[in-house]
Amino acid sequence: MEKDLASSGDATYGVWSEQNAAATQAGAYRWIALFIVWAAFLLSYVDRVAWSTVAAPVGASLGLSVAMLGAFVTAFYSGYVIANVIGGILTDLLGGRAMMTLALLPLGVFTFYFGDTRSLTMGIVIQLAMGFAAGADYSAGMKIIPAWFVRDRGRAMGIYTTATSLAVVLANAIVPSFSAQHGWSNAFRMLGGITVAWGIVSLLFLKNRPTQDQPPARNSATEMLGLLRNRNLIVLAIAGCGGLWATVGFGAWGNALMTRQYGISPVVAGSIVASFGIGAVIAKPVLGWISDLPGVSRKLISILCLLAFTITLLIFGACSTTAQFYLIAPVLGAFSYGYLPVLMAQISDASGKRLAGAAAGWTNAIWQMGSVVSPLAVGHVYGGTHSFMLALLTLAIGPVIGMAAMFFVSKHISRE
């Protein structure tokens, strides 16, 4: 009897030891998983904003009018919107690793060939293809992160979204200077090659979930359609659309507006927008971490951040000197991206882990509608008025709408 009990105890201890070892291994690996999806998001975003850093000088050489400088950005986000809906559903079906790889490899190839652009039509077609290829990387990341992070999901989202703002820093710090020395075509070829390489890294080293977790049940069409009727997701989609109207619009036009309006060189304008990105890099993980704290309202943080975003846009619009732009840019960057991890955490909370990919895909598709329209809208406003302030006022409309939408989000979204 005692022998049986001892054997039973040994077996129990063995199972416990295996589970504990698996949990420890998962705890260590989750940071590797976060780094892989973060770096993928970083490269994807560098690829999409690289054009904005050289739009003014290169656009002139391609014969593009001022109003059409944002056409390539709009083309990218048009493909991106479509791919987010499809990619979100496929991410839940195929897994985050497969979709991350399927996003990065073709994105790298198309980015490489964008360097051969010689006309407006050719550039629009390639940027459309780039956006369509990149559309699944966001959903893949939003699927991977909730699988590995639970209580500290807001912090993980904050770290994940630093990729977009750091991409702004890197693109503005590297692409204009590299283009001046080696040509803008070679800059895009370099970016394309690096993106393909990271797609291979994702395929080889990314894991969908901890080994001790059971594979999720297959999502039904009814459940996915139910996401479209989720009031919290609908309102969060509208809020994000308003926010990204201004975030992407500024990213697309910030450099060109300062260059055209005040004669600031592309390299100096790039360094100003790089400082804008630094503010965002700092703000995102901080706000994500704060949103994880017990009793803290993610809804309230989102509202306050969008309000501050609106105000700092107007202050930036009143600036006219390089010193003023350098002073305000980091603050603007903090608020122009700071709301994103908090909104993303709320979307994950509202949908649950099993439907995280599909929910991220369709809400981000709505978010990116602002990204599609904003660059062209700002281009037409500035092209018709040549008013720096009116261009910034056009951008400020977005976060005002986003802030109003947030008041309709439930106060009691459960945190899985």
C-alpha positions as CSV (number, residue, x, y, z in Angstrom):
1,M,0.0,0.0,0.0
2,E,2.8,2.4,1.0
3,K,4.6,1.4,-2.2
4,D,1.6,2.3,-4.3
5,L,1.2,5.6,-2.5
6,A,4.9,6.4,-3.1
7,S,4.6,5.5,-6.7
8,S,1.5,7.7,-7.0
9,G,3.3,10.5,-5.3
10,D,6.3,10.2,-7.6
11,A,4.0,10.2,-10.7
12,T,2.2,13.3,-9.4
13,Y,5.5,15.0,-8.7
14,G,6.7,14.1,-12.1
15,V,3.6,15.5,-13.8
16,W,3.9,18.7,-11.6
17,S,7.6,19.0,-12.5
18,E,6.9,18.7,-16.2
19,Q,4.1,21.2,-16.0
20,N,6.3,23.6,-14.0
21,A,9.2,23.2,-16.5
22,A,6.8,23.8,-19.4
23,A,5.5,26.9,-17.7
24,T,9.0,28.2,-17.0
25,Q,10.0,27.6,-20.6
26,A,6.8,29.3,-21.9
27,G,7.5,32.3,-19.6
28,A,11.0,32.7,-21.2
29,Y,9.9,32.1,-24.8
30,R,7.0,34.5,-24.7
31,W,9.5,37.4,-24.9
32,I,11.1,35.8,-27.9
33,A,7.7,35.5,-29.5
34,L,7.0,39.1,-28.7
35,F,10.3,40.2,-30.2
36,I,9.7,38.3,-33.4
37,V,6.2,39.8,-34.0
38,W,7.5,43.2,-32.9
39,A,10.3,43.2,-35.4
40,A,8.0,42.0,-38.1
41,F,5.6,44.9,-37.4
42,L,8.6,47.3,-37.3
43,L,9.8,46.2,-40.7
44,S,6.3,46.3,-42.2
45,Y,5.8,49.8,-40.9
46,V,9.2,51.0,-42.1
47,D,8.3,49.7,-45.6
48,R,5.1,51.7,-45.6
49,V,6.4,55.0,-44.3
50,A,9.6,55.0,-46.2
51,W,8.0,56.8,-49.2
52,S,6.8,59.6,-47.0
53,T,10.4,60.4,-46.0
54,V,11.4,61.1,-49.6
55,A,8.1,62.1,-51.1
56,A,8.9,65.7,-51.7
57,P,12.2,65.4,-53.6
58,V,11.5,62.1,-55.3
59,G,7.9,63.1,-56.2
60,A,9.2,66.1,-58.1
61,S,11.6,63.9,-60.1
62,L,8.7,61.5,-61.0
63,G,6.6,64.5,-62.1
64,L,4.0,64.2,-59.2
65,S,1.9,67.2,-58.2
66,V,1.8,68.3,-54.6
67,A,-1.8,67.0,-54.2
68,M,-0.7,63.6,-55.4
69,L,2.2,63.0,-53.1
70,G,0.0,61.1,-50.8
71,A,-1.4,58.9,-53.5
72,F,1.1,56.1,-52.9
73,V,0.2,56.1,-49.1
74,T,-3.5,55.9,-50.0
75,A,-2.8,53.0,-52.4
76,F,-0.9,51.1,-49.7
77,Y,-3.7,51.4,-47.2
78,S,-6.3,50.5,-49.8
79,G,-4.6,47.1,-50.2
80,Y,-4.0,47.0,-46.4
81,V,-7.7,47.4,-45.6
82,I,-8.8,44.5,-47.8
83,A,-6.0,42.2,-46.6
84,N,-6.9,42.9,-42.9
85,V,-10.4,41.4,-43.3
86,I,-9.1,38.4,-45.1
87,G,-6.0,38.0,-43.1
88,G,-7.8,38.2,-39.8
89,I,-10.0,35.3,-40.6
90,L,-7.1,33.2,-42.1
91,T,-5.0,34.0,-39.0
92,D,-7.6,32.2,-36.8
93,L,-7.7,29.3,-39.3
94,L,-4.0,28.9,-40.1
95,G,-2.3,30.3,-37.1
96,G,-0.1,33.4,-36.4
97,R,3.2,32.0,-37.6
98,A,1.9,31.0,-41.0
99,M,0.2,34.3,-41.6
100,M,3.2,36.3,-40.4
101,T,5.4,34.5,-43.0
102,L,2.8,34.9,-45.7
103,A,2.7,38.6,-45.0
104,L,6.5,39.3,-44.8
105,L,7.8,37.4,-47.8
106,P,5.7,39.0,-50.5
107,L,5.9,42.4,-48.8
108,G,9.7,42.2,-49.0
109,V,9.6,41.3,-52.7
110,F,7.2,44.1,-53.6
111,T,9.1,46.7,-51.5
112,F,12.3,45.7,-53.4
113,Y,10.6,46.2,-56.8
114,F,9.1,49.6,-55.7
115,G,12.6,50.9,-56.1
116,D,12.1,50.5,-59.9
117,T,9.0,52.8,-59.9
118,R,9.1,55.4,-62.7
119,S,5.5,56.6,-62.9
120,L,2.5,57.3,-60.8
121,T,0.6,54.3,-62.1
122,M,3.4,51.9,-61.5
123,G,4.0,53.2,-58.0
124,I,0.3,53.0,-57.1
125,V,0.1,49.3,-58.4
126,I,3.1,48.3,-56.4
127,Q,2.1,50.1,-53.2
128,L,-1.4,48.5,-53.5
129,A,0.3,45.1,-53.7
130,M,2.6,46.0,-50.7
131,G,-0.4,46.9,-48.6
132,F,-2.2,43.7,-49.6
133,A,0.8,41.7,-48.6
134,A,1.3,43.5,-45.3
135,G,-2.3,43.3,-44.2
136,A,-2.0,40.1,-42.3
137,D,1.0,41.0,-40.1
138,Y,-1.0,43.0,-37.6
139,S,-3.7,40.2,-37.2
140,A,-0.9,37.6,-36.8
141,G,0.7,39.7,-34.0
142,M,-2.6,40.3,-32.3
143,K,-3.2,36.5,-32.4
144,I,0.2,35.6,-31.0
145,I,0.4,38.1,-28.2
146,P,-2.9,37.1,-26.3
147,A,-1.7,33.4,-26.5
148,W,1.4,34.2,-24.6
149,F,0.4,37.2,-22.4
150,V,-2.7,37.4,-20.1
151,R,-2.4,39.7,-17.0
152,D,0.3,41.9,-18.6
153,R,-1.4,42.0,-22.0
154,G,-1.6,45.8,-22.0
155,R,2.2,46.1,-21.4
156,A,2.8,43.6,-24.2
157,M,0.6,45.5,-26.6
158,G,2.4,48.7,-25.6
159,I,5.8,47.1,-26.4
160,Y,4.4,45.7,-29.6
161,T,3.1,49.0,-30.9
162,T,6.4,50.8,-30.2
163,A,7.3,49.1,-33.5
164,T,5.2,51.6,-35.5
165,S,6.6,54.7,-33.8
166,L,10.2,53.4,-33.8
167,A,9.7,52.7,-37.5
168,V,9.0,56.4,-38.0
169,V,12.2,57.2,-36.2
170,L,14.3,54.7,-38.2
171,A,12.7,55.5,-41.5
172,N,13.3,59.3,-41.1
173,A,16.7,58.8,-39.7
174,I,18.0,56.4,-42.3
175,V,16.0,56.5,-45.6
176,P,16.6,60.2,-46.5
177,S,20.3,60.1,-45.8
178,F,20.7,56.7,-47.5
179,S,18.8,57.9,-50.5
180,A,21.0,61.0,-50.7
181,Q,24.1,58.9,-50.8
182,H,23.0,55.8,-52.7
183,G,19.7,56.7,-54.4
184,W,16.1,56.2,-53.2
185,S,15.7,53.0,-55.4
186,N,18.5,51.3,-53.5
187,A,16.9,52.3,-50.2
188,F,13.8,50.4,-51.1
189,R,15.8,47.4,-52.3
190,M,17.6,47.3,-49.0
191,L,14.4,47.4,-47.1
192,G,12.9,44.6,-49.2
193,G,15.8,42.3,-48.7
194,I,15.7,42.7,-44.9
195,T,11.9,42.1,-44.8
196,V,12.3,38.8,-46.7
197,A,15.0,37.7,-44.3
198,W,12.8,38.3,-41.3
199,G,9.9,36.4,-42.9
200,I,12.2,33.4,-42.9
201,V,13.1,34.0,-39.2
202,S,9.4,34.1,-38.4
203,L,8.8,30.8,-40.2
204,L,11.7,29.0,-38.4
205,F,11.4,30.4,-34.9
206,L,7.9,31.7,-34.1
207,K,5.5,29.5,-32.1
208,N,1.7,30.0,-32.1
209,R,1.1,29.2,-28.4
210,P,2.6,27.5,-25.3
211,T,3.0,23.8,-25.7
212,Q,0.8,23.0,-22.7
213,D,-2.2,24.9,-24.2
214,Q,-4.7,22.9,-26.1
215,P,-5.2,23.9,-29.8
216,P,-8.2,26.3,-29.9
217,A,-11.5,25.1,-31.3
218,R,-12.2,26.1,-34.9
219,N,-14.2,29.3,-35.1
220,S,-17.6,29.0,-36.7
221,A,-18.9,31.4,-39.2
222,T,-21.7,32.4,-36.8
223,E,-19.1,33.4,-34.1
224,M,-17.1,35.4,-36.6
225,L,-20.2,37.2,-37.9
226,G,-21.2,37.8,-34.3
227,L,-18.1,40.0,-33.9
228,L,-19.7,42.4,-36.4
229,R,-22.6,42.9,-34.0
230,N,-20.4,43.4,-30.9
231,R,-21.1,47.0,-29.8
232,N,-17.8,47.5,-28.1
233,L,-15.9,46.3,-31.1
234,I,-17.9,48.6,-33.4
235,V,-17.2,51.7,-31.3
236,L,-13.6,50.8,-30.8
237,A,-13.3,50.4,-34.6
238,I,-14.7,53.9,-35.1
239,A,-12.4,55.4,-32.4
240,G,-9.3,53.8,-34.0
241,C,-10.4,55.0,-37.5
242,G,-10.6,58.6,-36.2
243,G,-7.2,58.3,-34.4
244,L,-5.4,56.8,-37.4
245,W,-6.9,59.4,-39.7
246,A,-4.6,61.9,-38.0
247,T,-1.7,59.5,-37.1
248,V,-1.2,58.2,-40.6
249,G,-2.1,61.5,-42.2
250,F,0.6,63.3,-40.2
251,G,3.1,60.5,-41.0
252,A,2.4,60.8,-44.7
253,W,2.5,64.6,-44.8
254,G,4.6,65.9,-41.8
255,N,7.9,65.9,-43.7
256,A,6.5,67.3,-47.0
257,L,4.5,70.0,-45.2
258,M,7.5,71.4,-43.4
259,T,9.6,71.2,-46.5
260,R,7.0,72.8,-48.8
261,Q,5.8,75.5,-46.4
262,Y,8.9,76.6,-44.6
263,G,11.8,75.4,-46.8
264,I,13.1,72.9,-44.2
265,S,15.5,70.4,-45.8
266,P,14.2,66.8,-46.1
267,V,17.0,65.6,-43.8
268,V,16.1,68.1,-41.0
269,A,12.4,67.5,-41.5
270,G,13.2,63.8,-41.2
271,S,15.0,64.4,-37.9
272,I,12.0,66.4,-36.6
273,V,9.6,63.6,-37.4
274,A,12.1,61.1,-35.9
275,S,11.8,63.0,-32.6
276,F,8.0,62.7,-33.0
277,G,8.6,58.9,-33.2
278,I,10.8,58.9,-30.1
279,G,7.9,60.4,-28.1
280,A,5.7,57.6,-29.2
281,V,8.2,54.9,-28.4
282,I,8.3,56.1,-24.8
283,A,4.5,56.7,-24.4
284,K,3.2,53.4,-25.8
285,P,4.7,50.9,-23.2
286,V,4.0,53.4,-20.4
287,L,0.4,53.8,-21.3
288,G,0.0,50.1,-21.9
289,W,1.5,49.3,-18.5
290,I,-0.8,51.8,-16.8
291,S,-3.8,50.3,-18.5
292,D,-2.9,46.9,-16.9
293,L,-3.1,48.3,-13.4
294,P,-6.2,47.2,-11.3
295,G,-9.0,49.7,-11.3
296,V,-7.5,51.8,-14.1
297,S,-10.0,52.6,-16.9
298,R,-8.7,51.9,-20.4
299,K,-11.7,53.8,-21.7
300,L,-10.7,56.9,-19.8
301,I,-7.0,56.7,-20.9
302,S,-8.1,56.4,-24.5
303,I,-10.4,59.5,-24.2
304,L,-7.7,61.7,-22.6
305,C,-5.1,60.6,-25.0
306,L,-7.2,61.4,-28.1
307,L,-8.1,64.8,-26.5
308,A,-4.4,65.6,-26.0
309,F,-3.7,64.4,-29.6
310,T,-6.2,67.0,-30.9
311,I,-4.7,69.9,-28.9
312,T,-1.1,69.1,-29.8
313,L,-1.9,68.9,-33.5
314,L,-3.3,72.4,-33.4
315,I,-0.2,73.6,-31.5
316,F,2.0,72.0,-34.1
317,G,0.0,73.8,-36.8
318,A,0.8,77.1,-35.2
319,C,4.5,76.5,-35.3
320,S,6.8,78.0,-38.0
321,T,10.4,77.5,-36.9
322,T,12.7,74.5,-36.7
323,A,13.2,75.0,-32.9
324,Q,9.4,75.1,-32.3
325,F,8.9,71.9,-34.4
326,Y,11.6,70.1,-32.5
327,L,10.0,71.2,-29.2
328,I,6.5,70.0,-30.0
329,A,7.2,67.0,-32.1
330,P,8.0,64.5,-29.3
331,V,4.8,65.5,-27.4
332,L,2.7,65.2,-30.5
333,G,4.3,61.8,-31.1
334,A,3.4,60.6,-27.6
335,F,-0.3,61.3,-28.0
336,S,-0.6,60.5,-31.7
337,Y,0.4,56.8,-31.0
338,G,-0.2,56.5,-27.3
339,Y,-3.9,55.6,-27.6
340,L,-3.1,52.6,-29.9
341,P,-2.0,49.9,-27.4
342,V,-4.9,50.8,-25.1
343,L,-7.4,50.4,-27.9
344,M,-5.8,47.2,-29.0
345,A,-6.0,45.7,-25.5
346,Q,-9.7,46.6,-25.3
347,I,-10.3,44.8,-28.6
348,S,-8.5,41.7,-27.4
349,D,-10.6,41.9,-24.2
350,A,-13.8,42.3,-26.0
351,S,-13.3,39.4,-28.4
352,G,-11.4,36.9,-26.3
353,K,-8.3,35.0,-27.3
354,R,-10.0,32.5,-29.6
355,L,-11.4,35.2,-31.9
356,A,-8.5,37.6,-31.5
357,G,-7.3,37.3,-35.1
358,A,-10.7,37.9,-36.7
359,A,-11.6,40.7,-34.3
360,A,-8.2,42.4,-34.9
361,G,-8.6,42.0,-38.7
362,W,-12.0,43.5,-39.2
363,T,-11.5,46.4,-36.6
364,N,-8.2,47.3,-38.1
365,A,-9.8,47.3,-41.6
366,I,-12.1,50.0,-40.3
367,W,-9.2,51.8,-38.6
368,Q,-7.3,51.9,-41.8
369,M,-10.2,53.5,-43.7
370,G,-9.0,56.7,-42.1
371,S,-5.5,55.9,-43.3
372,V,-6.8,55.4,-46.8
373,V,-8.6,58.7,-47.1
374,S,-6.6,61.0,-44.9
375,P,-3.4,61.5,-47.1
376,L,-5.4,62.4,-50.1
377,A,-7.7,64.7,-48.1
378,V,-4.8,66.6,-46.6
379,G,-3.1,66.8,-50.0
380,H,-6.2,68.4,-51.5
381,V,-6.6,70.8,-48.6
382,Y,-3.0,71.9,-48.7
383,G,-2.8,71.9,-52.5
384,G,-5.8,74.2,-52.7
385,T,-5.0,76.5,-49.8
386,H,-1.2,76.2,-49.1
387,S,-2.2,76.7,-45.4
388,F,-0.2,74.7,-42.9
389,M,-2.8,75.3,-40.2
390,L,-5.7,74.1,-42.3
391,A,-3.8,70.9,-43.1
392,L,-3.4,70.3,-39.4
393,L,-7.0,71.2,-38.7
394,T,-8.0,68.6,-41.3
395,L,-6.0,66.0,-39.4
396,A,-7.5,67.1,-36.0
397,I,-11.0,66.1,-37.1
398,G,-10.1,62.4,-36.7
399,P,-9.2,62.2,-33.0
400,V,-12.2,64.4,-32.1
401,I,-14.5,61.8,-33.7
402,G,-12.5,59.0,-32.0
403,M,-12.8,60.7,-28.6
404,A,-16.6,61.0,-29.0
405,A,-16.9,57.4,-30.0
406,M,-15.1,56.2,-26.9
407,F,-17.8,57.5,-24.7
408,F,-20.0,54.6,-26.0
409,V,-17.6,51.8,-25.0
410,S,-18.8,49.7,-22.0
411,K,-17.1,50.4,-18.7
412,H,-17.1,46.7,-17.9
413,I,-15.2,44.8,-20.6
414,S,-13.8,41.7,-18.9
415,R,-10.1,41.1,-19.1
416,E,-9.3,37.5,-20.1
